[in-house]
Amino acid sequence: MVSAPLIEKLKKTAGGYPDQRSALLPALDMVQRENGNHLSKEDIAAVAGLLGVTLGKAYGVASYYTLYNTAKVGRYHIQVDTNIPATLMGGQAILTHCEDMLGIRAGETTPDGLFTLSEVEDLGSCGTCPVIQVNDVYYENMTIEKTDALLESLKKGILPEARNESHFGSECKVLLKNRGDISNRSIVQYRKRGGYAGLEKAKALKPVEILDAVKHAIVRGRGGAGFPAGMKWGFLPQDNAAPVYLICNADEGEPGTFKDRQIMEYDPHLLVEGIAIAARAINAKKAFIYIRGEFRWIAGILEDAIHEARTAGLLDVLDIIVHRGQGSYECGEETALIESLEGKRGCPRLKPPFPALKGLYGCPTIVNNVETLACLPYIMEHGPEAFKKIGVVGNAGPKLFGVSGHVNKPGVFEYPLGTPLKTILQAAGGVKGNLKAVIVGGLSTPILTAAEAETLNMDYDACLKAGTMLGSGGIIVMNDTVAMPPIALRTIKFYAHESCGQCTPCREGSVAVESLIEKLLSGCGETADIDRILHLCDTIIGSTLCPTGDAFAMPIRAMVRKFLAEFETLVTANP
Amino acid sequence: MKVTINGKEYEARQGQTVLQAARDNGVYIPSLCYHPKTGPAGKCRVCIVEIEGARGLQTSCTVPVKEGMIINTESENVRKAQRLVVDLLLSSGRHDCLACEQNGACELQDAAYRLGIERPTFTLAPKEQTDNSAEFVFREHAKCIQCGRCIAGCNATVVNEVLDFGFRGHDTKVICDDDVPMGSSTCVQCGECVQLCPTGAIVDKLPRGKARTWQLEKVETVCPYCGVGCRQELHVDRAANRIVRISGVEDSPVNEGMLCVKGRYAFDFVQSPERLTAPLIREDGGTFRKASWDEALTLVASRFGDVVKKHGPDAVAGLASAKVTNEENFLFQKFMRTRIITNNIDHCARL
């Protein structure tokens, strides 16, 4: 049921967007929250009517995003991340333990309606795995004992306060300079430490001067593609009458990646300042932060920071809306993100046209990653030359590296681009046991063997030369206790789950690969199945509508090719 | 402009896509999600080709032609990619052609035939799921390839806004409203989705199992119902002298293939035994008796004459029908004005 006060709230939310249909995702979320974490067909219809979208569209959205519960869930929704970093760090054992303790399987609800247990994909908590999300709360660094205590508390009706800590380190002191002290979240503290000096300088410059500085600094996009931000801005049409939108991509979902949340959670004003600088450069009056819905508390921190900055008169005419995603990896792709922000399913658009020409509501739009935008205050304050002094030629600036898996101190570490992988792994406390393989740029980049990773430097070009990609800088470390076929299976299960379903090679290719690896692991496989996997991967690469096809075909191909013997053993062991 | 396809030079027009140029020149490129009416979608990825100078493979439905463009639709890489897509589509559904309505008129079947795919490599088909709830449209999810043509047609062409995509990934399916059976949805059964479906996923319900596509003779005509004048194609079983189904004519500027529920489905009157085949004259007792046209027309003419004589010509009015042709309508008003001598003439399309 949608109550009268909620209708007013929904209308107010819808009024904040240039097109009220953009409020579909937040509206469905708000209605679900008012109705015991359940989204009924009646409520979907009510929201559709209120926002003027068709019933099919609204239900299409409700059934697309994983955070909507179209089936009833228990009072406590226990969500256990079992993606690759979590699996390496004990997530599967936690899930099994929860199943045993609750007497239900993943996907089921206890008869008393108290618990629903779900196995979920990456929660952006890779350095602090195993992680359990209960309703909106993250419980990180979980052990069997901590899980028992958590379940006991929940049975008593108490959702305990989460005390989450993680390792971090900063060599550059640009992006994580304020990490460590929670009081730095406040604008007073941020300004005391020199914050908003970059924005002040930017305000004294003409937009084109900011653009030139960012172009000169060569800030390669930190979301994964590594495309220079200044060049992207340069694609905006000149003499354009339509509004220009700025979107900050905070939909951090690439497994192995948990870097943007370090900035947003601990230094939100750094991002707000970066957004204000970028908005000035591209003449945007409206900016959006599209943040994954699971980071609910972080979205709140950002909203507080924006409020503070606005109250302090720092934002001038700029309006920043924090928009929560609702559970879809695909929305990290910039055109899928734009679709989602327009209140639609997270299906990528055909390119061209690129968002700079035709993006949100068909208007020129720039989408930049959190970390990219967080580099801007430094560039404004110290100049592009200072930025370029950090890192190596063509790969300038600081980079956040998230290290997860088999290391002693998983966490996020800020190093100049071009830093040896070894140095970063040492910062993360060194590898636990013997290094077998490492994924250096998030799960969608090709895996490297220990030998290949030995002398790798962590920048865009060096990684490309080594046959992989720097991606988001999410480093997943595997020691020699790891068997590769199950890792490949869990990897492809993730992509099959997250495929938007729009184009054939991704939608069906992912499940085809999954079925073949499953067949091999079940002992029924044949050698031809390995060839089929490789054929699928080879053919899918470059043939999908968006990069997601490559995102699973490249890593799976690398896992199979580089650890072929392990896959072949599955056949020969069962002739 | 000139483009080269598979080593041969062809004429192409500015603004055309590679696929359109190839089709116009009789070069077959398999394609499933593209339909001239719903436009390029780039979803099925089967129309993939090689274009010299472009990185990787390109979908021919989305790339505009350029002067001197060199296109290859048959290279090994292209064939490999096309085959994989069609194989995956065949693998992910229950594409059993034997009893399928679309056998012989199926674009997926054509693609499989041209690419030489006898049977699918994988077994990824969903459970059988049919929707027989609607009056005229039958849906079979396992034959759906998620091309989105029906959805584009429903939302952008006829703007009935019933169909959409629900769920995601491999579970993606076409839903009616909030995933209810079509018969319980707001669908008005215009059948545009049937018209656009490239496979047997959405078909006309009534003719199922009545005739194979190749046994039917197509006869073009104008819809007899209203004044719009939609062009339609009757699919006629000559041997049984029956209309089996009706589809819209895509290149008709009037309706662009669209029809309404009456135009597409309400043709049973043609073969109805209750249909009048001769004039009937009501006897004094109220019963009807068959009469010849001469007798009937003479009777009508004399009765009209009586009324005009007694009450004047304005005591008579004529209401013309949209079911007849313009010429017949013209004659009717002429008759009313010059023979009856009244301007009391109107037309049902005005009501």
Interface residues (C-beta under 8 A of the other chain):
Chain A: K41 I44 A45 T54 L55 G56 K57 A58 Y59 G60 S63 Y64 S328 R345 L350 A496 H497 E498 S499 C500 G501 Q502 C503 T504 P505 R507 E508 G509 S510 V511 A512 S515 L516 R532 H535 L536 T539 I540 G542 S543 T544 L545
Chain B: P40 A41 G42 K43 C44 R45 V46 I48 G56 L57 T62 K80 A81 L84 V85 L88 L89 S91 S92 T121 F122 T123 L124 I145 Q146 N155 E161 V162 L163 D164 F165 G166 F167 R168 G169 H170 D171 T172 I175 C176 D177 D178 D179 T186
